[in-house]
């Protein structure tokens, strides 16, 4: 296999796998089977494309290959018996082969398959943690260890959740559909959490050589916009969309010419996408107009809006940001929220105020391997002139992160501290 073909197949898989699995789930009604069929299609591509070349429409090639394998599977196994029961007398009356119905089932797109797959994976038969992990795996294309980092739990825990979730969905024969009415409301919070975590993984990649994974951000934002159209009266949906629009506006300014990270206060704000900012502020206004007070996503969007409205870092309303984090901590008490609140306190009232809060978090078990805790502590210590301590914190943060770009940035900050004032 040539390296060019390998890179092409990898890129195609990252783009097409979620749509492929979604379409196959609509046919088989089983996410585990759908994922297996998608993997079979990938293996076929690995065998054929290095010789024949990448097809003009690689996504369609993968779907056609997987569809044929799905039809073979349905013809052979118990799935065909169930499909025959579903088709019932209609097929017999028309004297048609079931394959034609199966073709139609794959080709007839009703709604958005990715969104339907998300609601299926977020069914109440699963725990909240299992719903989120499974959807990130199927739709976000995230590896198990990446999901584990997002949850701050061991990799084995996430792997077990995903396996159990697939088995539970199969046993319960969960329908592949977007729910309606009260069931929609019950499952919405899990869907929002999944979209949020997919976006975050794209915005700050857990591991690898890239600071960002823009495709994940784009997919999360697309799903968020679709969801906002589907449930336009839900303020938190608009709040999440507002947050993602505003955060996405900084993407071009977050990465330097060589791919190096550029932190918020060092970014060229002229490179921010003002169309996305306007879209985000408009979505936030929609969330506010629906009433009921700010939820967690709208609060985070309001924090992002404070940065978006500031023409320079010095114009940032840090006092308001602290107040918004106070409200967020009331709604969503977590060590990570408190860590972000400490950053805002340090900017609004001085690094000593922020460090006081950070020091209370150092014994928090869930933050034991979280690299941003020592990174924030190092930043605050450096601002206080305690450079030896700051250097140790930056070095510890660098040892904990698995993102190469982030590690380089943290080691550079450690080296700066070593040189002193």
C-alpha positions in Angstrom: 0.0 0.0 0.0 1.4 3.4 -0.9 1.5 6.0 1.8 -0.6 8.4 -0.4 -3.4 5.8 -0.6 -3.2 5.2 3.1 -3.5 8.9 3.9 -6.4 9.2 1.5 -8.3 6.3 3.0 -7.7 7.6 6.5 -9.0 11.0 5.5 -12.1 9.6 3.8 -12.8 7.4 6.8 -12.7 10.3 9.2 -15.2 12.2 7.0 -17.5 9.5 5.9 -17.6 6.9 8.8 -20.3 8.6 10.9 -22.7 9.0 7.9 -21.9 5.4 6.8 -22.7 4.0 10.2 -25.9 6.1 10.4 -27.2 4.9 7.1 -26.4 1.3 8.0 -28.1 1.7 11.4 -31.3 2.8 9.6 -31.2 -0.5 7.7 -30.1 -3.0 10.3 -31.6 -1.3 13.4 -28.4 -2.3 15.3 -25.5 0.1 15.9 -23.1 -2.7 16.6 -23.9 -4.5 13.3 -23.8 -1.2 11.5 -20.3 -0.4 12.8 -19.1 -3.9 11.8 -20.4 -3.5 8.3 -18.8 -0.1 8.0 -15.5 -1.6 9.1 -15.9 -4.4 6.5 -16.3 -1.7 3.9 -13.1 0.0 5.2 -11.2 -3.3 4.9 -12.4 -3.6 1.3 -11.2 -0.1 0.6 -7.8 -0.9 2.1 -7.5 -3.9 -0.2 -8.7 -2.3 -3.4 -8.0 1.4 -3.5 -4.1 1.1 -3.4 -4.4 -0.8 -6.8 -7.5 0.9 -8.4 -7.1 4.4 -6.9 -9.5 6.3 -4.7 -12.9 6.6 -6.4 -14.4 9.9 -7.4 -17.1 9.5 -4.8 -15.4 7.5 -2.0 -18.3 7.9 0.4 -20.7 6.4 -2.1 -18.3 3.6 -2.8 -18.1 2.7 0.9 -21.9 2.9 1.3 -22.5 0.6 -1.8 -19.9 -1.9 -0.5 -21.4 -1.9 3.0 -25.0 -2.1 1.6 -24.2 -5.2 -0.4 -22.6 -6.8 2.7 -25.7 -5.8 4.7 -28.0 -7.5 2.1 -25.9 -10.6 2.2 -26.1 -10.6 6.0 -29.9 -10.1 6.0 -30.3 -12.8 3.5 -28.3 -15.3 5.6 -29.2 -14.6 9.1 -31.9 -13.9 11.6 -32.1 -10.3 10.6 -33.7 -11.4 7.3 -36.4 -13.2 9.3 -37.1 -10.1 11.2 -37.1 -8.0 8.1 -39.5 -10.4 6.4 -41.8 -10.0 9.3 -41.7 -6.2 9.0 -42.2 -6.3 5.3 -45.0 -8.8 5.8 -47.6 -9.5 3.2 -46.7 -6.3 1.2 -43.6 -8.0 -0.2 -45.4 -11.2 -1.0 -48.3 -9.4 -2.7 -46.0 -7.5 -5.0 -43.8 -10.6 -5.5 -40.7 -8.5 -5.0 -37.3 -9.6 -3.8 -36.5 -8.1 -0.4 -33.3 -6.7 -1.8 -35.2 -4.0 -3.6 -36.8 -2.9 -0.3 -33.4 -2.9 1.3 -32.0 -0.7 -1.4 -34.8 1.7 -0.9 -34.3 1.7 2.8 -30.8 2.9 2.4 -31.4 5.3 -0.5 -34.5 7.0 1.0 -33.1 9.6 3.4 -35.8 10.8 5.8 -34.4 13.6 7.9 -30.8 13.6 8.9 -29.3 10.2 9.6 -26.6 11.5 11.8 -29.2 13.2 14.0 -31.3 10.1 14.1 -28.3 8.0 15.1 -27.5 10.5 17.8 -31.0 10.3 19.3 -30.9 6.5 19.1 -27.6 6.3 20.9 -29.0 8.7 23.5 -32.0 6.5 24.3 -33.1 6.5 28.0 -32.5 2.8 28.2 -28.8 3.7 28.6 -27.1 5.6 31.4 -26.2 9.2 30.6 -22.5 8.3 30.6 -23.1 5.4 28.2 -25.2 7.5 25.8 -22.5 10.2 25.6 -19.6 7.7 25.2 -21.4 5.7 22.5 -22.4 8.7 20.5 -18.9 10.2 20.6 -17.6 6.9 19.3 -20.1 6.5 16.5 -20.7 10.0 15.4 -17.6 11.9 16.5 -15.2 9.2 15.3 -13.3 9.5 18.6 -11.0 6.8 19.9 -11.8 5.3 23.3 -8.9 7.0 25.0 -10.0 10.4 23.6 -13.4 9.9 25.1 -11.8 8.9 28.4 -9.9 12.1 28.5 -13.0 14.1 27.9 -14.7 12.4 30.8 -11.6 12.4 33.1 -12.1 8.6 33.7 -9.9 5.5 32.8 -9.9 4.2 29.2 -11.2 0.8 30.4 -14.3 2.4 31.9 -15.2 4.0 28.6 -14.5 0.8 26.7 -16.8 -1.2 28.9 -19.5 1.5 28.7 -19.5 1.4 24.9 -19.6 -2.4 24.7 -22.5 -2.6 27.2 -24.4 0.3 25.4 -24.3 -1.5 22.1 -25.6 -4.7 23.7 -28.3 -2.9 25.5 -29.6 -1.1 22.4 -29.6 -4.3 20.5 -31.5 -6.2 23.2 -34.1 -3.4 23.5 -34.5 -3.0 19.7 -34.4 0.7 20.1 -36.0 2.4 17.0 -33.9 4.4 14.7 -35.7 7.7 14.7 -35.8 11.3 16.0 -38.2 11.2 19.0 -41.2 13.5 19.4 -43.0 15.2 22.3 -42.0 14.4 25.9 -39.5 11.8 24.8 -37.7 14.4 22.8 -37.3 16.6 25.9 -36.1 13.8 28.0 -33.3 12.9 25.6 -32.3 16.4 24.6 -29.9 17.0 27.4 -27.8 14.0 26.5 -27.8 15.0 22.8 -26.6 18.5 23.8 -23.8 17.1 26.0 -22.6 14.9 23.1 -22.5 17.8 20.6 -20.7 19.9 23.2 -18.0 17.2 23.8 -17.5 16.6 20.1 -17.0 20.3 19.6 -14.6 20.5 22.5 -12.5 17.6 21.1 -12.3 19.5 17.8 -11.5 22.8 19.4 -8.7 21.5 21.6 -7.6 18.0 20.5 -6.8 15.6 23.2 -3.9 13.9 21.5 -1.9 13.9 18.3 0.1 16.5 16.4 -2.6 19.0 15.7 -3.8 21.7 18.1 -7.3 21.5 16.6 -9.5 19.0 14.6 -11.6 21.4 12.6 -13.8 18.7 11.0 -15.1 17.8 14.4 -16.0 21.4 15.2 -17.8 21.7 11.9 -19.7 18.5 12.4 -20.8 19.5 15.9 -21.8 23.0 14.7 -23.8 21.5 11.8 -25.6 19.1 14.1 -26.3 21.9 16.6 -27.8 24.1 13.8 -30.0 21.2 12.7 -31.1 20.6 16.2 -32.0 24.3 16.6 -34.3 24.0 13.6 -35.8 20.9 15.0 -36.6 22.2 18.5 -36.6 26.0 18.0 -38.3 26.6 21.4 -35.5 25.1 23.5 -33.3 28.0 24.8 -30.3 25.7 25.7 -30.1 24.5 22.1 -29.7 28.1 20.9 -27.3 28.6 23.8 -25.0 25.7 22.7 -25.2 26.9 19.1 -24.2 30.4 20.2 -21.3 29.0 22.1 -20.0 27.0 19.2 -20.5 29.8 16.7 -18.5 32.3 18.8 -15.7 29.8 19.7 -15.4 28.8 16.0 -14.9 32.4 15.1 -11.5 32.3 16.7 -10.3 29.2 14.8 -8.0 30.9 12.3 -6.4 33.0 15.0 -5.8 30.1 17.4 -3.1 28.5 15.2 0.2 30.1 14.0 1.9 29.6 10.6 3.5 26.4 11.7 0.5 25.0 13.5 1.6 26.2 16.9 -1.1 27.2 19.4 -1.9 30.9 20.0 -3.6 31.6 23.3 -6.7 33.9 23.6 -4.9 37.0 24.9 -2.2 36.7 22.2 -4.5 36.3 19.2 -4.9 38.8 16.4 -8.5 39.7 16.8 -8.6 41.0 13.3 -8.5 37.4 12.2 -11.6 36.4 14.1 -14.6 35.6 11.8 -17.1 38.3 12.5 -19.8 36.6 10.6 -19.6 33.7 13.0 -19.6 36.2 15.9 -22.7 37.8 14.6 -24.4 34.4 14.2 -23.4 33.5 17.7 -24.7 36.7 19.3 -27.9 36.3 17.4 -28.3 32.7 18.7 -27.6 34.0 22.2 -30.3 36.6 21.8 -32.8 33.9 20.7 -31.9 31.9 23.9 -32.5 35.0 26.0 -35.8 35.8 24.2 -37.2 32.4 25.1 -36.9 33.2 28.8 -36.5 30.9 31.7 -33.0 32.2 32.6 -29.6 31.1 31.4 -28.8 27.4 31.3 -25.2 26.0 31.4 -24.6 26.4 27.6 -26.2 29.9 27.4 -24.0 30.9 30.4 -20.9 29.7 28.6 -22.0 31.5 25.4 -22.4 34.7 27.4 -18.8 34.3 28.7 -17.6 33.8 25.1 -19.6 36.8 24.0 -17.7 39.0 26.5 -14.5 38.1 24.7 -16.1 38.5 21.3 -17.3 42.0 22.1 -13.9 43.2 23.4 -11.8 44.8 20.6 -8.6 44.3 22.6 -7.8 42.0 25.6 -7.7 45.1 27.9 -11.3 45.8 27.1 -12.5 42.4 28.3 -15.1 42.7 31.1 -13.5 40.2 33.4 -15.8 41.2 36.3 -18.8 40.1 34.4 -17.1 36.9 33.3 -16.4 36.1 37.0 -20.1 36.7 37.8 -21.1 34.4 34.9 -18.8 31.7 36.2 -20.3 32.1 39.6 -23.8 31.4 38.1 -22.4 28.5 36.1 -20.9 27.0 39.2 -24.3 27.1 40.9 -25.9 25.3 38.0 -23.1 23.0 37.1 -20.8 22.5 40.1 -17.6 20.9 38.9 -13.8 21.2 39.5 -13.3 22.2 35.8 -15.8 25.1 36.1 -14.1 26.2 39.3 -10.7 26.1 37.5 -12.0 28.3 34.7 -13.5 30.6 37.3 -10.1 30.9 39.0 -8.6 32.1 35.7 -11.2 34.8 35.5 -10.7 35.8 39.1 -6.9 36.1 38.4 -7.6 38.4 35.5 -10.3 40.5 37.3 -8.7 40.8 40.8 -5.1 39.7 40.5 -3.2 36.4 40.2 -3.2 35.9 44.0 -7.0 35.7 44.0 -7.0 33.1 41.2 -4.2 31.1 42.9 -6.2 30.9 46.1 -9.0 29.1 44.3 -6.6 26.8 42.3 -4.9 25.7 45.4 -8.2 24.3 46.7 -8.4 22.1 43.6 -5.1 20.4 43.8 -6.4 17.6 46.0 -9.5 17.0 43.7 -9.2 13.4 42.5 -10.9 13.9 39.1 -8.2 16.6 38.3 -5.3 14.4 39.2 -4.3 13.8 35.6 -5.8 17.0 34.1 -3.0 18.9 32.6 -4.8 22.3 32.7 -4.7 22.4 36.5 -0.9 22.7 36.7 -0.9 24.8 33.5 -3.2 27.4 35.1 -1.3 27.2 38.4 1.9 27.8 36.6 0.5 30.8 34.8 -0.7 32.4 38.0 2.6 31.6 39.8 4.6 33.2 36.9 2.5 36.4 37.2 3.4 36.5 40.9 7.1 36.2 40.1 7.4 32.7 41.6 9.2 31.4 38.6 10.8 28.2 40.0 7.4 27.0 41.2 5.8 28.0 37.9 8.5 26.1 35.9 7.7 22.9 37.8 4.0 23.3 37.2 4.5 23.9 33.4 6.7 20.9 33.2 4.2 18.8 35.1 1.4 20.0 32.7 3.6 19.1 29.7 4.1 15.6 31.0 0.3 15.1 31.4 -0.9 16.4 28.0 -0.9 14.0 25.0 -1.2 16.8 22.4 2.2 17.4 20.8 1.5 21.1 20.1 0.3 21.8 23.6 3.3 20.0 25.1 5.7 22.2 23.1 3.9 25.3 24.3 4.0 24.3 27.9 7.7 23.4 27.7 8.4 26.8 26.1 6.7 28.5 29.1 8.7 26.4 31.5 11.9 27.4 29.7 10.8 31.1 30.0 10.3 30.7 33.7 13.8 29.1 34.0 15.3 32.3 32.6 13.5 34.3 35.3 12.2 37.9 35.1 
